[in-house]
């Protein structure tokens, strides 16, 4: 939404509205590009400053203390705590009952997105998403600490949302002839896969960093073969980064590398590390990664090989603090070794991947009898459409019309033609090798 003075509140709004307004005011396209890009840069810098707000510090301290309190309860076998959220069962997003699994998560995201109780300038969802930016990035990526850091991060979001995070099992979409037509890219689940989110439960939500999607541009969705390959690694050392993620030897890829490829497949703002967590897709994807980590961890315990791998990577040593300590030094923090431990793992369990013949009783999956695997159903008819908000000049000024258009790469191409490279800097998920041959190869560019 624009403020009362007509100024766009974020880059996506600027991108959608400013060109026709500029035309009415005889302003050049180059000036509009600069205005919108400067808006995004300035707002991202303002968010970094706002994260030092004492109210935000206290809120994150409360959430972090909740996790530590739960671990202490496991140790002492206590049954009650003012913080206790409880042990949770995470289900695949398409598993029934819809209202309790996906519906609960979607409602929780919308509630946090519309809450400004913690900060006047950042909604609560974005406050938590911002933990995945800045100095926290090196501690939670490109090393064995990736799994422990994200395990705690998921629990933080779960605690705030108030219901179990569902997981997105990409192996149910990979076997489709065209995974972009999966039911997950319909208004029932994630919403549209191209451009700004204008359909589904996350459409047009407030916030500075509005996600822009560009699915199937490069990378891959994790397949059953990928997961089997990851789970067959002999130890944590091979399971974790670093690995030769950029060459053609897919069998040498770590689990984190396989996850990187899916971020690249999602494209758009899911590719830069600093913006990926602002799309609600991030959390179901990482819940799936955490599920795989849990399966591998249990195998390591059974084989007596469950020692945290010290790969001499800065910030990833066993006793290095990981839970946002770099952002909030005064907050109690877990170590990476804690993240590999039993107590945190006991707080969460996962359902098995839906299997034939009934595919968990889901209306959104079917049993492919030729392969004896469950596969996602496709989106049909109106589910293939997205909303394009078009500013129009009228006798009364500028008004907005909502027009339906196909959810296709054309929506992303329009953004690229208008703005070129987006002013988002920092580490990226990728490049990765051996992209899925079904991908388009048309990726968004970043500065």
C-alpha positions in Angstrom: 0.0 0.0 0.0 1.1 3.6 -0.7 1.4 6.1 2.1 -1.0 9.0 2.1 1.5 11.1 0.1 1.4 8.6 -2.7 5.0 7.3 -2.1 5.4 3.6 -2.9 6.0 1.6 0.3 8.3 -1.0 -1.3 10.2 -2.0 -4.4 7.4 -4.2 -5.8 4.9 -1.4 -5.6 7.3 1.0 -7.1 8.0 -1.5 -9.9 4.3 -1.9 -10.6 3.1 1.7 -10.4 5.8 4.2 -11.1 6.2 3.7 -14.8 2.8 4.9 -15.8 2.9 7.6 -13.2 6.3 8.7 -14.6 4.8 8.8 -18.1 2.0 11.1 -16.8 4.7 13.3 -15.3 7.1 13.1 -18.2 9.8 11.4 -16.2 12.3 9.2 -17.9 12.5 5.4 -17.5 16.1 5.8 -16.2 14.9 8.2 -13.4 12.2 5.7 -12.4 14.7 2.8 -12.3 17.0 4.8 -10.1 14.2 5.9 -7.8 12.9 2.4 -7.3 16.4 0.9 -6.8 17.4 3.6 -4.3 14.1 2.9 -2.5 15.0 -0.7 -2.1 18.6 -0.1 -1.0 17.6 2.6 1.5 14.8 0.4 3.0 17.1 -2.6 3.4 19.7 -0.3 5.2 16.9 1.0 7.4 15.9 -2.5 8.3 19.4 -3.3 9.4 19.4 -0.3 11.7 15.9 -1.1 13.0 17.1 -4.5 14.1 19.0 -2.7 16.9 15.7 -1.5 18.4 15.5 -2.6 22.0 12.0 -3.9 21.5 13.2 -6.2 18.8 16.1 -7.4 20.9 13.7 -8.2 23.8 11.4 -10.1 21.4 14.1 -12.2 19.9 15.5 -12.8 23.4 12.1 -14.1 24.4 11.9 -16.5 21.4 15.5 -17.7 21.8 14.9 -18.2 25.5 11.9 -20.3 24.6 14.0 -22.8 22.7 16.6 -23.0 25.5 13.9 -23.5 28.1 12.4 -26.4 26.1 15.8 -28.0 26.0 16.2 -27.6 29.7 12.8 -29.1 30.2 13.9 -32.2 28.2 17.0 -32.5 30.4 15.0 -32.1 33.6 11.9 -34.0 32.4 9.8 -31.1 33.5 6.3 -31.0 32.0 5.4 -27.3 32.3 7.1 -24.1 31.3 5.9 -20.6 30.6 7.8 -20.8 27.3 6.8 -24.4 26.4 5.4 -24.7 22.9 5.5 -28.5 23.0 6.7 -31.3 20.9 5.4 -30.9 17.3 4.7 -33.2 14.4 5.5 -31.6 11.0 3.5 -32.8 8.0 4.0 -32.5 4.3 2.1 -29.4 3.1 -0.4 -31.4 1.0 -1.2 -33.8 3.9 -4.7 -33.6 5.4 -6.3 -32.0 7.3 -5.6 -29.0 5.1 -6.9 -26.5 7.7 -4.6 -27.8 10.5 -1.5 -28.4 8.4 -1.1 -25.8 5.6 -4.0 -23.6 6.7 -2.6 -23.1 10.2 0.8 -22.1 8.8 -0.6 -19.7 6.2 -2.8 -18.0 8.8 0.2 -17.7 11.1 2.3 -16.0 8.4 -0.5 -13.5 7.6 -0.9 -12.7 11.3 2.8 -12.0 11.7 2.9 -10.1 8.4 0.1 -7.8 9.6 1.5 -7.3 13.2 3.6 -4.3 14.0 3.6 -4.9 17.8 7.4 -5.3 18.0 8.4 -2.5 15.6 6.5 0.4 14.1 8.4 0.1 10.8 8.8 -3.7 10.4 6.2 -6.4 10.7 6.9 -9.3 13.0 7.4 -11.8 10.2 10.1 -9.6 8.7 11.7 -9.1 12.0 12.2 -12.8 12.3 13.2 -13.2 8.6 15.9 -10.6 9.2 17.7 -13.0 11.4 18.8 -14.7 8.2 20.7 -11.6 7.0 23.9 -9.8 7.7 26.5 -11.2 10.1 24.4 -14.3 10.7 24.9 -15.6 7.1 28.5 -16.9 7.5 27.6 -18.7 10.7 24.6 -20.6 9.2 25.9 -21.4 5.7 28.7 -23.2 3.9 29.7 -25.5 6.7 28.3 -28.1 9.1 26.7 -25.3 11.2 24.1 -24.9 8.4 22.0 -27.7 9.8 22.2 -26.6 13.5 21.6 -22.9 12.7 18.6 -23.5 10.6 17.1 -26.1 13.0 17.1 -23.3 15.7 15.8 -20.7 13.2 12.9 -22.9 12.2 12.0 -23.4 15.8 12.0 -19.6 16.3 9.5 -19.1 13.5 7.4 -22.0 14.6 7.3 -20.6 18.1 6.1 -17.2 16.7 3.5 -18.7 14.3 2.1 -21.0 17.0 1.6 -24.2 15.0 3.9 -26.8 13.5 5.8 -25.8 10.3 4.7 -28.0 7.4 7.5 -29.3 5.2 7.6 -29.2 1.4 8.8 -32.5 0.0 10.2 -31.5 -3.4 10.5 -35.2 -4.4 6.7 -35.2 -4.9 7.0 -32.5 -7.6 10.2 -33.5 -9.3 8.7 -36.5 -11.2 6.1 -34.3 -12.9 6.7 -33.7 -16.6 6.5 -30.0 -15.7 7.0 -29.2 -12.0 5.9 -25.6 -12.6 2.4 -26.9 -13.0 2.3 -28.5 -9.5 -0.7 -27.7 -7.3 1.8 -26.0 -4.9 2.0 -23.1 -7.3 -1.8 -22.5 -7.1 -3.7 -20.1 -4.8 -4.3 -23.1 -2.5 -0.7 -23.2 -1.4 2.3 -21.0 -2.4 0.5 -18.9 -4.9 2.0 -17.9 -8.3 5.5 -18.9 -9.2 6.5 -15.9 -11.3 6.9 -12.3 -10.4 5.4 -10.6 -7.3 3.1 -12.7 -5.2 -0.5 -11.8 -6.2 -2.4 -15.0 -5.6 -2.8 -17.4 -2.7 -2.5 -16.8 1.1 0.6 -14.7 0.8 -0.6 -12.3 -1.9 0.0 -8.5 -1.4 1.1 -8.8 2.2 2.8 -5.8 3.8 6.6 -5.6 4.1 9.7 -3.9 2.7 11.2 -7.0 1.0 8.4 -8.3 -1.2 9.4 -11.6 -2.7 9.7 -11.9 -6.4 9.7 -15.5 -7.8 11.1 -17.0 -11.0 10.7 -20.7 -10.7 12.4 -23.2 -13.0 15.0 -20.7 -14.2 18.0 -22.9 -13.2 19.1 -25.3 -10.5 16.9 -28.2 -9.5 14.2 -29.6 -7.3 15.6 -32.2 -5.0 14.6 -35.7 -6.2 14.3 -39.0 -4.5 17.7 -40.0 -6.0 19.2 -36.8 -4.5 17.9 -37.7 -1.1 19.0 -41.3 -1.3 22.4 -40.2 -2.4 22.7 -37.7 0.5 21.5 -40.3 3.1 24.1 -42.8 1.8 27.1 -40.6 2.7 29.5 -42.3 5.1 29.7 -39.6 7.7 28.8 -36.0 8.6 32.1 -34.9 6.9 30.7 -35.9 3.4 27.1 -34.9 4.3 28.1 -31.2 5.0 29.8 -28.4 3.2 32.2 -27.7 1.7 31.7 -29.9 -1.3 32.3 -29.6 -5.1 28.9 -28.1 -5.6 29.8 -26.3 -8.8 31.1 -29.2 -10.9 29.3 -32.0 -12.7 29.9 -34.7 -10.1 26.5 -34.7 -8.5 27.3 -37.7 -6.3 29.8 -35.6 -4.4 27.4 -32.9 -3.5 26.6 -32.3 0.1 23.0 -32.0 1.4 23.5 -28.2 1.7 24.6 -28.1 -1.9 21.4 -30.0 -3.0 19.4 -27.5 -1.0 21.2 -24.6 -2.8 20.0 -26.0 -6.1 16.4 -25.7 -5.0 16.9 -22.1 -4.0 18.3 -21.4 -7.4 15.3 -23.3 -9.0 12.9 -21.0 -7.0 14.9 -18.1 -8.5 14.2 -14.4 -8.0 14.7 -13.2 -4.4 15.0 -16.8 -3.2 18.6 -16.8 -4.7 20.3 -14.1 -2.6 20.9 -15.4 0.9 19.9 -12.1 2.5 16.4 -12.0 0.9 15.4 -15.7 0.7 13.8 -15.9 4.2 11.3 -13.2 3.4 9.3 -15.6 1.2 7.1 -17.9 3.3 8.2 -20.8 1.0 11.6 -20.7 2.8 10.3 -22.3 6.0 8.6 -25.4 4.5 11.6 -26.0 2.2 14.0 -25.8 5.2 11.7 -28.0 7.3 12.2 -30.7 4.6 16.0 -30.2 4.7 15.8 -30.6 8.5 13.8 -33.8 8.1 16.5 -35.2 5.9 19.2 -34.1 8.4 17.3 -35.9 11.1 17.2 -39.1 9.2 20.9 -38.9 8.5 21.6 -38.0 12.2 19.8 -41.1 13.4 21.8 -43.3 11.1 25.0 -41.8 12.4 23.9 -42.5 16.0 23.1 -46.1 15.1 26.6 -46.5 13.5 28.4 -44.8 16.5 29.6 -42.0 14.2 27.6 -39.0 15.5 30.5 -36.7 16.2 30.1 -33.0 15.0 32.5 -32.5 12.1 35.1 -29.8 12.9 36.2 -28.7 9.4 38.1 -25.7 10.6 35.6 -23.2 9.1 35.3 -19.9 10.9 32.1 -19.8 12.8 31.4 -23.5 12.4 33.4 -25.0 15.2 31.5 -27.4 17.5 31.4 -24.9 20.4 30.8 -21.8 18.3 27.6 -20.1 19.3 25.1 -20.1 16.5 21.6 -18.9 17.4 21.9 -15.3 16.2 24.7 -14.6 18.7 26.5 -12.4 16.2 23.4 -10.2 15.8 22.4 -10.1 19.5 25.5 -10.7 21.6 23.6 -10.4 24.9 21.2 -13.2 24.1 21.6 -16.7 25.3 22.7 -18.9 22.5 23.1 -22.5 21.6 26.3 -24.0 20.0 26.4 -25.8 16.7 27.1 -29.0 18.7 23.9 -28.4 20.6 22.1 -28.2 17.2 23.3 -31.8 16.4 22.3 -33.0 19.9 19.4 -35.1 21.0 17.5 -32.6 23.1 16.7 -30.1 20.3 16.0 -33.0 18.0 13.4 -34.5 20.4 11.2 -31.4 20.1 10.3 -32.1 16.5 9.2 -35.2 14.5 8.2 -35.6 10.9 5.7 -37.8 9.1 7.0 -40.1 6.4 6.9 -39.1 2.8 3.4 -39.9 1.4 3.5 -43.3 -0.2 1.3 -45.5 -2.4 -1.4 -46.5 -2.6 -3.2 -43.8 -0.7 -0.6 -41.0 -0.6 -1.5 -40.0 3.0 -5.1 -39.5 1.9 -4.3 -36.3 0.2 -6.5 -34.9 -2.6 -3.5 -33.1 -3.9 -1.4 -36.2 -4.6 -1.9 -39.3 -6.6 -0.2 -42.7 -6.9 1.8 -43.1 -10.1 1.4 -46.9 -10.4 4.1 -47.1 -13.1 6.7 -46.0 -10.6 4.8 -46.8 -7.4 5.4 -43.3 -6.0 3.2 -40.4 -5.0 3.2 -37.4 -7.3 1.7 -33.9 -7.0 -1.4 -33.1 -8.9 -1.4 -30.3 -11.4 -2.9 -26.9 -11.1 -5.9 -26.5 -13.4 -7.6 -23.6 -15.2 -7.9 -20.5 -13.0 -5.1 -21.9 -10.8 -2.7 -21.1 -13.6 -3.5 -17.4 -13.5 -1.9 -14.5 -11.5 -3.1 -11.0 -10.9 -1.4 -8.2 -12.6 -2.1 -4.8 -11.0 -2.1 -2.2 -13.8 -2.1 1.5 -13.0 -4.4 3.4 -15.5 -4.8 7.1 -16.2 -8.3 8.3 -15.8 -10.0 11.7 -15.6 -9.7 11.5 -11.9 -5.9 10.7 -11.9 -4.2 7.3 -11.6 -6.3 4.3 -10.7 -5.5 0.6 -10.4 -7.1 -2.2 -12.3 -6.5 -5.8 -11.5 -6.2 -8.0 -14.6 -5.7 -11.8 -14.8 -2.8 -13.1 -16.8 -1.0 -16.4 -17.2 1.4 -17.2 -14.4 4.4 -17.5 -16.7 8.0 -16.3 -17.1 6.6 -13.3 -19.0 5.9 -11.8 -15.6 9.5 -12.0 -14.7 10.7 -10.8 -18.1 8.7 -7.7 -17.7 10.6 -6.9 -14.4 14.0 -7.6 -16.0 13.2 -5.4 -19.0 12.2 -2.5 -16.8 14.9 -2.7 -14.2 17.8 -5.0 -15.3 19.9 -6.1 -12.3 18.2 -5.7 -8.9 20.2 -3.8 -6.2 20.6 -6.8 -3.9 24.1 -7.6 -2.9 25.8 -10.3 -0.9 26.2 -14.1 -1.0 24.0 -16.2 -3.3 22.8 -19.8 -3.3 24.9 -20.8 -6.2 26.1 -21.1 -8.8 25.4 -24.8 -8.8 26.3 -27.4 -11.4 24.2 -29.8 -13.5 21.0 -27.8 -13.7 17.8 -29.6 -14.5 17.5 -29.7 -18.3 13.8 -28.7 -18.0 14.8 -25.3 -16.6 14.6 -22.2 -18.8 18.0 -20.8 -18.1 16.5 -17.3 -17.8 17.6 -16.0 -14.3 17.1 -12.6 -12.8 20.3 -10.6 -12.3 21.6 -8.9 -9.1 24.2 -6.3 -8.6 
